[in-house]
């Protein structure tokens, strides 16, 4: 984490101080007055519901010595040194950018409609075998989370893996101006955020801002199976020093064998390694997510043995195609988010898990725009096409999914508790149960309740 004196932080921001203490050492930053630690710099952000400045008294009581303070909030608090700024959020972002410029580390930026967190986890697992590596924790990948992630980096970090999320055009551009990548990866282009951006090509254009701000000579890896990226690349004026590499089932780096499913994950071969790859994750799409990670690692002279060990021992962020055993049933927890592409991939994964019965438990996919009803129906049709035995669903949009599930067992539920009651009778059977929905649907609650049975 950032470790600087109060004066050094003020100098990094080119800001004035109010207060007597200029020499105390700051260790890290915090934006939550309830969790702030004594040696951290308090950064009071102004949100829709609360203004962090109003909690300064509780921060002072905890012994915090310094705060960023917005100039228009007067009078200034006593008993704490204030670094005066025009806007605390902008100051947080500027501080992160200035701090990252003091570090000597490889910066890897990862974005994509699906798979960016899995890709981040794989990169971390590989690089941490040989180098001091830090990554985005949780979903801290936006205009607040990314600066906080940067300020958490240690001064001796060698590899920083930064996840970059977006909902609108210009957001990736903004994030990459804070943390300009040496390596940029776009995992996929999907339907998420079509409501905001209008279509997949517009999503690709927004994601490709990560290429525009890639450092000269940097490496860019992209999904060959996303035609929108290919189309946009042809329209862009790209710095010829930047290296572009595609990945996928037919990319510059590709999978060259069938993907075998094991009790704990998958096995496959790829064009960049002669060794069989064992990946501690489920899904053909996870094999594809591993491809850019393997290429970047080889490009950075990471040994083959470290790459193989990193993928075999991978610890995935929760709720991403995690395979759980509950009594005799196998539960695939893929509850972090959902969109048409990831839902279809999850159904594919479900059907490759060895079991006598395959059950898909689905919830609404959000932010899909005017085609949302048809897209939900499409997932029902896909489940039928793939021979899913049973489909259960909840959420108003998922009624269209169930309506499309012709000739197979299907049922719509008003509540998640009703689904749990239906599923608990199946836990002593040889069945595979996929549970998936957009994050706002909180389908992880079903997983948690089943695990307790």
C-alpha positions as CSV (number, residue, x, y, z in Angstrom):
1,X,0.0,0.0,0.0
2,X,1.0,3.6,-0.4
3,X,3.3,4.7,2.5
4,X,4.1,8.4,2.4
5,X,4.2,11.3,4.8
6,X,1.3,13.7,4.9
7,X,3.5,16.3,3.2
8,X,4.6,13.9,0.5
9,X,1.0,13.1,-0.3
10,X,0.1,16.9,-0.5
11,X,3.1,17.4,-2.8
12,X,2.0,14.5,-5.1
13,X,-1.4,16.3,-5.4
14,X,0.2,19.8,-5.5
15,X,-2.2,20.8,-2.7
16,X,-2.1,22.9,0.4
17,X,-2.2,21.7,4.0
18,X,-4.2,22.9,6.9
19,X,-3.0,21.6,10.2
20,X,0.2,21.2,12.2
21,X,1.1,17.5,11.5
22,X,2.9,17.2,8.2
23,X,5.4,14.4,9.0
24,X,3.2,11.5,10.2
25,X,3.5,8.5,8.0
26,X,0.3,7.6,6.1
27,X,-0.2,3.8,5.4
28,X,-2.9,3.2,2.9
29,X,-6.2,5.1,2.3
30,X,-9.8,4.5,3.3
31,X,-13.1,5.9,2.1
32,X,-15.3,4.2,4.8
33,X,-15.3,5.9,8.2
34,X,-16.5,2.7,9.8
35,X,-13.5,0.7,8.6
36,X,-10.8,3.4,8.5
37,X,-7.5,2.5,10.3
38,X,-5.5,4.9,12.4
39,X,-2.6,5.3,10.0
40,X,-4.7,5.6,6.8
41,X,-5.5,8.7,4.8
42,X,-9.3,9.3,5.0
43,X,-10.9,10.2,1.7
44,X,-14.5,11.5,2.2
45,X,-16.4,10.9,-1.0
46,X,-19.7,12.5,-1.8
47,X,-22.3,10.0,-2.9
48,X,-26.0,10.1,-3.7
49,X,-27.0,9.1,-0.2
50,X,-24.2,10.4,2.0
51,X,-21.3,12.9,2.2
52,X,-18.2,11.4,3.7
53,X,-17.2,14.7,5.2
54,X,-20.1,14.4,7.7
55,X,-18.4,11.5,9.4
56,X,-15.1,13.3,10.1
57,X,-15.7,13.3,13.9
58,X,-15.8,9.5,14.1
59,X,-12.7,9.4,12.0
60,X,-10.9,11.8,14.3
61,X,-11.9,9.7,17.3
62,X,-10.2,6.7,15.7
63,X,-6.9,8.6,15.7
64,X,-6.7,9.2,12.0
65,X,-4.1,12.0,11.4
66,X,-5.0,13.2,7.9
67,X,-7.8,13.6,5.4
68,X,-8.3,14.9,1.9
69,X,-10.8,17.7,2.3
70,X,-12.9,19.4,-0.3
71,X,-12.3,23.2,-0.1
72,X,-16.0,24.1,-0.3
73,X,-16.7,22.2,3.0
74,X,-16.1,24.9,5.6
75,X,-15.2,25.3,8.4
76,X,-12.3,22.9,8.2
77,X,-12.2,20.2,11.0
78,X,-9.8,20.6,13.8
79,X,-7.6,17.9,15.4
80,X,-6.7,16.5,11.9
81,X,-4.5,17.7,9.1
82,X,-6.5,18.5,5.9
83,X,-5.1,18.3,2.4
84,X,-7.3,20.7,0.6
85,X,-8.6,19.6,-2.8
86,X,-11.2,20.8,-5.3
87,X,-12.9,17.4,-5.5
88,X,-12.2,14.4,-3.3
89,X,-13.0,11.8,-5.9
90,X,-10.8,13.4,-8.5
91,X,-8.0,13.8,-5.9
92,X,-8.3,10.0,-5.1
93,X,-7.9,9.3,-8.8
94,X,-5.0,11.7,-9.3
95,X,-3.2,10.3,-6.2
96,X,-3.5,6.8,-7.6
97,X,-2.1,7.9,-10.9
98,X,0.8,9.7,-9.3
99,X,1.6,6.8,-7.0
100,X,1.5,4.2,-9.8
101,X,4.1,6.4,-11.7
102,X,6.5,5.9,-8.8
103,X,6.3,2.1,-9.0
104,X,8.3,-0.2,-11.3
105,X,5.9,-2.9,-12.2
106,X,4.3,-4.6,-15.1
107,X,0.7,-3.4,-15.4
108,X,-1.8,-5.8,-17.0
109,X,-5.3,-4.4,-17.7
110,X,-8.1,-6.9,-18.2
111,X,-11.6,-6.1,-19.5
112,X,-14.4,-7.9,-21.3
113,X,-18.1,-8.7,-21.1
114,X,-17.5,-12.1,-19.7
115,X,-14.4,-13.8,-18.2
116,X,-12.4,-10.8,-17.0
117,X,-12.4,-11.9,-13.4
118,X,-11.5,-15.4,-14.2
119,X,-8.7,-14.2,-16.5
120,X,-7.5,-11.9,-13.7
121,X,-7.4,-14.8,-11.3
122,X,-5.5,-17.0,-13.7
123,X,-2.9,-14.3,-14.4
124,X,-2.4,-13.8,-10.6
125,X,-2.1,-17.6,-10.0
126,X,0.6,-17.9,-12.7
127,X,2.7,-14.8,-12.1
128,X,2.6,-15.1,-8.3
129,X,4.6,-18.4,-8.7
130,X,7.7,-16.3,-9.6
131,X,7.0,-12.6,-8.9
132,X,5.4,-10.4,-6.3
133,X,2.0,-10.0,-7.8
134,X,-1.1,-8.1,-6.7
135,X,-4.6,-8.0,-8.3
136,X,-7.9,-6.3,-8.1
137,X,-9.8,-7.6,-5.1
138,X,-13.5,-8.4,-5.6
139,X,-15.1,-6.1,-8.1
140,X,-13.1,-3.0,-7.4
141,X,-12.8,-2.2,-11.1
142,X,-14.6,1.2,-11.5
143,X,-13.7,4.9,-11.1
144,X,-13.5,4.4,-7.3
145,X,-12.4,0.8,-7.1
146,X,-9.5,1.0,-9.5
147,X,-7.7,3.9,-7.7
148,X,-8.2,2.1,-4.4
149,X,-6.6,-1.0,-5.9
150,X,-3.7,1.0,-7.2
151,X,-3.1,2.6,-3.8
152,X,-3.1,-0.8,-2.2
153,X,-0.1,-1.9,-4.3
154,X,3.1,-2.3,-2.4
155,X,6.1,-0.3,-3.5
156,X,8.0,-3.5,-4.4
157,X,5.2,-5.1,-6.4
158,X,6.4,-6.6,-9.7
159,X,3.2,-7.3,-11.5
160,X,-0.1,-5.5,-11.0
161,X,-3.2,-7.1,-12.5
162,X,-6.0,-4.6,-12.8
163,X,-9.6,-5.5,-13.8
164,X,-11.4,-2.7,-15.6
165,X,-15.2,-2.6,-15.8
166,X,-17.5,-0.4,-17.7
167,X,-21.1,0.4,-18.3
168,X,-20.7,3.4,-20.7
169,X,-18.4,4.6,-23.4
170,X,-15.4,6.5,-22.1
171,X,-15.1,4.7,-18.8
172,X,-12.3,2.3,-19.9
173,X,-10.5,5.4,-21.4
174,X,-10.8,7.1,-18.0
175,X,-9.4,4.1,-16.1
176,X,-6.5,3.6,-18.5
177,X,-5.5,7.2,-18.0
178,X,-5.1,6.4,-14.3
179,X,-3.3,3.1,-14.9
180,X,-1.8,2.9,-18.4
181,X,-1.3,-0.9,-19.1
182,X,1.8,-2.6,-20.5
183,X,-0.5,-5.5,-21.4
184,X,-4.2,-5.2,-22.3
185,X,-6.6,-8.0,-22.6
186,X,-10.2,-8.1,-23.9
187,X,-11.7,-11.5,-23.0
188,X,-15.0,-11.3,-24.9
189,X,-17.7,-9.0,-26.3
190,X,-21.1,-9.9,-25.1
191,X,-24.6,-8.4,-24.7
192,X,-24.1,-6.9,-21.3
193,X,-24.7,-3.1,-21.2
194,X,-26.5,-3.1,-24.6
195,X,-29.2,-1.0,-22.9
196,X,-26.6,1.8,-22.4
197,X,-24.5,1.4,-25.5
198,X,-26.9,0.2,-28.2
199,X,-25.2,-2.9,-29.7
200,X,-22.2,-5.2,-29.6
201,X,-20.1,-3.1,-32.0
202,X,-20.6,-0.1,-29.6
203,X,-19.6,-2.3,-26.7
204,X,-16.5,-3.4,-28.6
205,X,-15.6,0.2,-29.3
206,X,-15.9,1.1,-25.7
207,X,-13.8,-2.0,-24.6
208,X,-11.1,-1.1,-27.2
209,X,-10.3,2.0,-25.3
210,X,-8.0,-0.3,-23.4
211,X,-5.9,-0.7,-26.6
212,X,-5.9,3.0,-27.4
213,X,-4.2,3.8,-24.0
214,X,-1.9,0.8,-24.1
215,X,1.7,1.9,-23.7
216,X,3.8,2.1,-26.9
217,X,5.3,-1.3,-27.6
218,X,2.7,-2.9,-25.4
219,X,1.0,-6.2,-25.9
220,X,-2.8,-6.5,-26.7
221,X,-4.6,-9.8,-26.7
222,X,-8.2,-10.1,-27.9
223,X,-10.9,-12.8,-28.4
224,X,-10.8,-14.0,-32.1
225,X,-14.4,-15.2,-31.7
226,X,-15.7,-11.7,-31.1
227,X,-16.2,-10.4,-34.7
228,X,-17.1,-7.0,-33.4
229,X,-13.5,-6.6,-32.2
230,X,-12.1,-7.5,-35.6
231,X,-14.4,-5.1,-37.3
232,X,-13.4,-2.2,-35.0
233,X,-9.7,-3.0,-35.3
234,X,-10.0,-2.5,-39.1
235,X,-11.4,1.0,-38.5
236,X,-8.8,2.1,-35.9
237,X,-5.5,3.9,-36.5
238,X,-3.3,1.7,-34.3
239,X,0.3,2.5,-33.2
240,X,2.4,0.0,-35.2
241,X,4.6,-0.5,-32.2
242,X,1.8,-2.2,-30.3
243,X,1.7,-6.0,-30.6
244,X,-1.8,-7.5,-31.4
245,X,-2.4,-11.2,-30.7
246,X,-5.7,-13.0,-31.0
247,X,-6.7,-16.0,-28.9
248,X,-9.6,-18.5,-29.1
249,X,-10.4,-21.8,-30.7
250,X,-9.0,-20.4,-34.0
251,X,-6.7,-17.6,-32.8
252,X,-3.0,-16.9,-32.9
253,X,-2.9,-18.9,-29.7
254,X,-5.5,-21.6,-29.8
255,X,-6.8,-24.8,-28.2
256,X,-5.6,-27.7,-30.3
257,X,-7.4,-30.6,-28.7
258,X,-10.7,-31.5,-27.3
259,X,-11.4,-30.3,-23.7
260,X,-11.7,-33.2,-21.2
261,X,-13.8,-32.7,-18.1
262,X,-12.4,-34.2,-14.8
263,X,-13.7,-34.4,-11.3
264,X,-12.2,-31.0,-10.4
265,X,-11.8,-29.1,-13.7
266,X,-10.7,-29.5,-17.3
267,X,-7.7,-30.7,-19.3
268,X,-6.6,-29.5,-22.8
269,X,-3.6,-28.7,-25.0
270,X,-2.9,-25.3,-26.6
271,X,-0.7,-24.1,-29.4
272,X,1.8,-22.3,-27.1
273,X,2.7,-25.2,-24.9
274,X,3.6,-28.9,-25.5
275,X,2.4,-30.0,-22.0
276,X,-1.1,-30.9,-21.1
277,X,-2.8,-28.1,-19.2
278,X,-4.9,-29.0,-16.1
279,X,-7.2,-26.1,-15.2
280,X,-8.9,-25.9,-11.8
281,X,-12.1,-24.5,-13.3
282,X,-15.1,-25.7,-15.3
283,X,-16.1,-24.7,-18.8
284,X,-14.7,-24.6,-22.3
285,X,-14.8,-20.8,-22.0
286,X,-12.4,-21.1,-19.1
287,X,-9.9,-22.9,-21.3
288,X,-10.2,-19.9,-23.7
289,X,-9.8,-17.5,-20.8
290,X,-6.5,-19.3,-20.0
291,X,-5.0,-18.7,-23.4
292,X,-4.1,-15.0,-23.1
293,X,-2.7,-15.7,-19.6
294,X,-0.4,-18.4,-21.0
295,X,0.8,-16.1,-23.8
296,X,1.5,-13.2,-21.5
297,X,3.4,-15.4,-19.1
298,X,5.6,-16.8,-21.8
299,X,6.1,-13.3,-23.2
300,X,7.3,-12.3,-19.7
301,X,9.7,-15.3,-19.4
302,X,7.6,-17.1,-16.8
303,X,8.6,-20.8,-16.8
304,X,6.4,-23.5,-18.2
305,X,6.3,-25.3,-14.9
306,X,5.1,-22.1,-13.1
307,X,2.4,-21.7,-15.8
308,X,1.2,-25.2,-15.4
309,X,1.2,-25.1,-11.6
310,X,-0.6,-21.8,-11.5
311,X,-3.4,-23.1,-13.6
312,X,-3.7,-26.4,-11.8
313,X,-3.7,-24.7,-8.4
314,X,-6.0,-21.8,-9.5
315,X,-8.2,-20.3,-6.8
316,X,-11.2,-18.7,-8.5
317,X,-13.1,-15.7,-7.2
318,X,-16.4,-17.0,-5.7
319,X,-19.5,-17.5,-7.8
320,X,-17.7,-18.1,-11.1
321,X,-18.5,-21.6,-12.3
322,X,-17.4,-23.1,-9.0
323,X,-18.2,-26.8,-8.6
324,X,-19.6,-27.8,-5.2
325,X,-20.5,-31.2,-4.0
326,X,-23.6,-31.3,-1.7
327,X,-24.5,-34.9,-0.7
328,X,-24.8,-36.7,-4.1
329,X,-25.5,-33.6,-6.2
330,X,-23.0,-31.5,-8.0
331,X,-23.8,-27.8,-7.9
332,X,-22.3,-25.3,-10.4
333,X,-22.3,-21.9,-8.7
334,X,-22.2,-19.3,-11.5
335,X,-24.2,-16.7,-9.7
336,X,-22.1,-13.6,-10.1
337,X,-23.7,-12.3,-13.3
338,X,-25.6,-13.5,-16.4
339,X,-26.1,-12.4,-20.0
340,X,-27.0,-14.5,-23.1
341,X,-23.5,-15.5,-23.9
342,X,-22.5,-16.5,-20.4
343,X,-25.8,-18.3,-19.8
344,X,-25.3,-20.4,-23.0
345,X,-21.8,-21.2,-22.0
346,X,-22.9,-22.2,-18.5
347,X,-25.5,-24.5,-20.0
348,X,-22.8,-26.1,-22.1
349,X,-20.7,-26.6,-19.0
350,X,-23.6,-28.1,-17.1
351,X,-24.2,-30.7,-19.8
352,X,-20.5,-31.8,-19.8
353,X,-20.6,-32.6,-16.0
354,X,-21.1,-36.3,-15.5
355,X,-24.5,-36.9,-14.0
356,X,-27.7,-38.8,-14.6
357,X,-29.9,-35.7,-14.5
358,X,-29.0,-32.1,-15.5
359,X,-31.0,-29.1,-14.0
360,X,-30.6,-25.5,-14.9
361,X,-31.8,-22.9,-12.3
362,X,-31.9,-19.5,-14.0
363,X,-32.9,-16.0,-13.1
364,X,-33.2,-12.7,-15.0
365,X,-30.4,-11.3,-17.2
366,X,-30.5,-7.5,-16.7
367,X,-29.4,-4.5,-18.8
368,X,-30.2,-6.1,-22.2
369,X,-32.3,-3.4,-23.7
370,X,-35.4,-3.7,-25.8
371,X,-34.7,-7.3,-26.9
372,X,-34.6,-8.6,-23.3
373,X,-37.8,-10.7,-23.7
374,X,-36.6,-12.4,-26.8
375,X,-33.1,-13.0,-25.3
376,X,-34.6,-14.7,-22.3
377,X,-36.7,-16.9,-24.6
378,X,-33.6,-17.8,-26.6
379,X,-32.0,-19.2,-23.4
380,X,-35.0,-21.5,-22.9
381,X,-34.7,-22.7,-26.5
382,X,-31.0,-23.3,-26.0
383,X,-31.7,-25.4,-22.9
384,X,-34.1,-27.5,-24.9
385,X,-31.6,-27.8,-27.8
386,X,-28.9,-29.0,-25.4
387,X,-31.1,-31.6,-23.8
388,X,-31.3,-30.1,-20.3
389,X,-33.6,-32.3,-18.3
390,X,-35.2,-29.6,-16.2
391,X,-35.3,-25.8,-16.1
392,X,-36.4,-23.8,-13.1
393,X,-36.5,-20.1,-13.1
394,X,-37.4,-17.0,-11.1
395,X,-37.8,-13.3,-12.0
396,X,-40.3,-11.6,-14.3
397,X,-38.1,-11.8,-17.4
398,X,-37.4,-15.5,-16.8
399,X,-41.1,-16.3,-17.5
400,X,-40.1,-16.0,-21.2
401,X,-37.3,-18.5,-20.6
402,X,-39.8,-21.0,-19.1
403,X,-42.4,-20.4,-21.9
404,X,-39.7,-21.4,-24.4
405,X,-38.9,-24.6,-22.7
406,X,-41.2,-26.8,-24.7
407,X,-41.1,-30.6,-24.3
408,X,-39.0,-30.6,-21.2
409,X,-39.8,-30.3,-17.5
410,X,-39.8,-26.6,-16.5
411,X,-41.3,-24.4,-13.8
412,X,-41.3,-20.7,-12.9
413,X,-41.2,-19.8,-9.2
414,X,-42.2,-16.6,-7.4
415,X,-39.4,-16.8,-4.9
416,X,-35.9,-18.3,-4.4
417,X,-37.1,-20.1,-1.3
418,X,-39.6,-22.1,-3.4
419,X,-36.7,-23.2,-5.6
420,X,-34.7,-24.3,-2.6
421,X,-37.6,-26.4,-1.5
422,X,-37.8,-28.0,-4.9
423,X,-34.1,-28.7,-5.1
424,X,-33.5,-30.1,-1.6
425,X,-35.2,-33.3,-2.6
426,X,-32.6,-33.8,-5.4
427,X,-29.5,-33.5,-3.3
428,X,-29.4,-37.2,-2.7
429,X,-29.5,-38.0,-6.4
430,X,-26.8,-38.2,-9.0
431,X,-27.6,-34.8,-10.6
432,X,-25.8,-31.7,-11.8
433,X,-27.5,-28.4,-10.9
434,X,-26.5,-25.1,-12.6
435,X,-27.5,-22.0,-10.6
436,X,-27.1,-18.7,-12.6
437,X,-28.5,-15.2,-12.8
438,X,-27.6,-11.5,-12.8
439,X,-25.9,-10.3,-9.6
440,X,-28.9,-8.2,-8.6
441,X,-31.0,-11.5,-8.5
442,X,-28.9,-12.8,-5.6
443,X,-29.0,-16.4,-6.8
444,X,-26.0,-17.1,-4.5
445,X,-28.6,-17.2,-1.7
446,X,-29.9,-20.5,-3.2
447,X,-26.4,-21.9,-3.2
448,X,-25.8,-20.9,0.4
449,X,-29.0,-22.5,1.6
450,X,-28.3,-25.8,-0.3
451,X,-24.8,-26.0,1.2
452,X,-26.3,-25.8,4.6
453,X,-28.6,-28.9,4.1
